[in-house]
């Protein structure tokens, strides 16, 4: 069964909203340790999920989730590597946001939570659109 096509504009907007929320979670809630420690990582993984869904509009949600978790865990594992060239990238604002700084098992758990939220949102969005499209097609066939 082919997955219903995702709306690129919608998924682009979702990605941007999550980026703003993620940056905001670090900037405006820096004093709230739970939000600073965990929510930003979950939002980062959600952004990765929506970004992959943006590019692969007909890919099944399971495959998008798998790609997102592999990418996220790969970035987390890269934090175990500390050569001067990659640490200099991490020292920049963008490099630090994308690559992170130090490996934490809790980050992987947060990535799972973020991607699970992506799966739920994606399923709700695509299932609703798919059912509406199928209903219109059935009405066209009947009428």
Secondary structure, 3 states (H helix, E strand, C coil): CCCCCCCHHHHHHHHHHHHHHHHHHHHCCCCCHHHHHHHHHHHHHHHHHHHHHHHCCCCCHHHHHHHHHHHHHHHHHHCCCCCHHHHHHHCCHHHHHHHCCCCCHHHHHHHHHHHHHHHHHHHHHHHHHHHHHHHHHHHHHHC
